[in-house]
Amino acid sequence: MAPMTSELATLRALTFRISSTATSQLPQHVPAIAASLANCRTLLSSPQAAASKTSSETTVAIHKYRTLLSTLLQDRTIQGRWAATVLIKATIEIGGWETLQKSLPWVRGLLGILTKPDPPSSKKLCIITLTRIFILTREYPTLIREITTPSLPAFIQSCLQIVNSRPPTSLLQAILESFNELLPRHPTIFRTYLKQLNPLLTALIAPTPSNKLGEEQKSSSRYELNSGVVQVAQQLYVQTPCCAPKGASSEEWEKSLKAIVNNTHRVADKVFRAVLEDWRPATREATTNGHTLDDEVQDLEFDTMALPAWSGIFAGSERLVHLLRLIQQYLANPTPSPVGLNISAVMDIVTRVLSLTAPGSGAKAYQNATRFNNQVSKEERENLWLVLPDLHVAAIEILLVLTDRSQSSTMPLDALIIDQLVWVFASEQDSAQLRTAAYHAVSMVLQRSGVGLSKSSVDSLVPLMRACCEDLFPTDPATVTAKPTPGQSKANGTTPTQTTGNADTFLNSSKIAETIGSKFLGLTEAAQALLPVLLANVQAQYLSDALRSRLDRTATLTQNKPAMLASVLNPPPSKRFGKPAASILPLMARSFPASADIEGLLRPRMPVIRLGTQDTEMEGVDVEDEEDEEEEESGEDEEEEPEEQMITGEEDSSFVGHELDTILQSASQTEVAVRDIAKADAPTPSANVTPLADTTVFIAPTEVAPPTSNVSGQPKESSKRAQIEQAQSTPSKRAKTSDGEQAISSRTRSASTTEAPVGEALVHAPAITQTSDFTVTSTASAVPELPTPSESMADGVDSDEDDVVSLVLGQDTDDESE
């Protein structure tokens, strides 16, 4: 209830402001009033409830506001009627059905303004408001019957009367745009006005400002035309077949398009008379220029379209350009019913226009096969070369619309389209308009069939690719001074070193470089859109290294993010086996560090796939089986360890040889290659040496001497060393052990190195090592030399602790330092 009360207060304030303001000053207040009127949207669009306490107040406020607008609409002053038109338009937009159903009095008042001598701005606003009302009633059949059907004929008749009185360009364009919106929605009502509408459109759809005819022969000279008026008139002319009787609109549309194509060929026969065309028509009979021609190219006869006459090569080229754009409108504008399009007829006229190019010279001499008509003057032929780029741009625009509208239906024509574009581009690439149209057309063709193009088609696009790079990143203008030829030097009496140059080029070179790419914004946008398409939709193996480097360099220097991303996703093929080609991914990551898509490319959020010795099999034995065997062996050693400790009653010694024996015994029992063992939990009797945790090392296989006996001549089981076979020539395989395995292996070594009881003297033979195949790498240290064990004391304890050197796997010993 509170929002409704606030809107009610706002509406009352606006009504008081309109009524208290002088009519002559009201146009200055209308913008603020219309902006504040948006705050009353709920009040004006909601139905008024009779049971509500404030319903009567709301009804009175709305009725007072509507009555005030109706009074202003009938005001004698122009300012009052102008203000009423603007406020009615704003009220209709926000009022919805509740306001629209009561707008019939406003429609009648607005139709009355069209017949009054109001200024063009008031009539233009009135036309816009009425058009909006007629469009909004389209969703409500009841409102169409009550408002649109009785009011639309009077609106059309009033607009046609305004057109016949030579209105300004803005008002004429507003009328044509209104008809363009209403004709497809109400074709039956417009059918009775086609006889008045067609002559108007024929004078507007193909104007010839350069016509050499007199003013009395020009039917369109009474209108001030611009490109906007001509385009809207062409769109309206294309939609006139919708007014045909029910079921005949499709046939009428096809018939109208065929007439346009034939008329275009007819005009082209006269404009292209200066040359003998190699093109042969596919849908019509060829016309020859063998008969005697007039001095001036002209067309004074009315054709089937009843277009005005024209005279002169420039007027003929203007007529031909507008007819080509009219064909484009036929392809671009939607139709109320399905139609049949004759693609061969459209491609025939496009091929004819694109087949004719200006004769080249020098490097373009291959196109110098154009045959001239001797009956035509050289001046007309030169003027034809001047107007050819505009004709080619109009033809390329037809290709753009055709490929966009037909989607994949015309994919077989892509190779032909590329050949035609390359042919024209090689001859007229100096025209910025032609390059822009060619970039758009090539981009659209490559997006749908670029991957399937052959290498020959891609090679033909190389000049266009280079031109695209130059348009995006132009080189600095050359400031090289002119060098005279040897003949000129001798004739002038100067030496080759005495040359003159333009000093202004050194001062203005930077300005020229800055403004060279800022003159044609459409060309730059087209080149920027084409660059990522070239990198993404053309097979990388078809591009040379120099061209691919040029494309990547241009994308990087211009900071074209889509192009850089396309280059990374479509990398060039590697020239070296096993070595990937260079990529601009680091440059892209540096240029766009905050981009989410590039971040996803650099760091994809996917499960990590671990590769290495953990997932491989060694010597046919699975790693899990090895771990199970090690756990069983460690369990047996743990059971024997307490008994030995009870017998000896002493702590474990850290004799190096016993530790090495334990490692070799475990390796021989499992019949696998020697594995890497981490000595994180190894005992460290020497305080000077600290073992490295989680250190992986390589241990070379060694061969030890046969076991010796003790003093009594009986063999000692605890002092025996297991002799292993000579290691194979294959390198040792690495396998990291877990923390549990390290703990088990440490307990196994401590149990196996338990010495004999006190009183027994042990005599150890020195261990003879054998040279192994182990090689020192960057990831493994050299095999340390084992010290010769000294004779133990009678009580089993070493007399000199310095003689015992602990073996820390993965580190070098201190023998060299001593």
Buried (B, 14 or more C-beta within 10 A) or exposed (E): EEEBEBBBEBBBEBBEBBEEBEBEEBBEBBEEBBEBBEBBBEBBBBEEEEEEEBEEEBEEBBEBBBEBBBBBBEBEEBBBBBBBBBBBBBBBBBBBBBBBBBBBBBBBBBBBBBEEEBEBBBBBBBBBBBBBBBBBBEEBEEBBEBBBBEBBBBBBBBBBEBBEEEBBBBBBBBBBBBBBBBBBBBBEBBBEBBEBBBEBBBBBBBBBEBBBBEEEBBBBBEBEBEEBBBBBBBBBBBBBBBBBEEEEBBEBBBEBBBEBBBBBBBBBBBBBBBBBBEBEBEBEEEBEBEEEBEEEBBBEEEEEBEBBBBBBBBBBBBBBBBBBBBBBBBBBBEBBEEBEBEEEBBBBBBBBBBBBBBBBEEEBEEBEEBEEBEEBEEEBBEBBBEBBBBBBBBBBBBBBBBBEBBEEEBBEBBBEBBBBBBBBBBBBBEBBBBBBBBBBBBBBBBEBBBEEBEEEBBBBBBEBBBBBBBBBBEEEEEEEEEEBEEEEBEEEEEEEEEEEEEEEBEEBBEEEEEEBBEEBEBBBEBBBBBBBBBBBBBBBEBBEEEBBEBBBEBBBEBEBBBBBBBBBEBBBEEEEEEEEEEEBBEBBBEBBEEBEEBEEBBEEEEEEEEEEBEEEEBEEBEBEEBBEBBEEBBEEBEEEBEEBBEEBEBEBBBBBBBBBBBBBBBBBEBEBBBBBBBBBBBBBBBEEBEBBEEBBBBBBBBBBEEBBEBEEEEEBEBBBBBEBEEBEEEEBBBBBBEEEBBBBBBBBBBBBBBBBEEEBBBEBEEBEBEEBEBEEEEEBBEBBEBBEBEEBEEEBEBEEEEEBBBBBBBBEBEEEEE
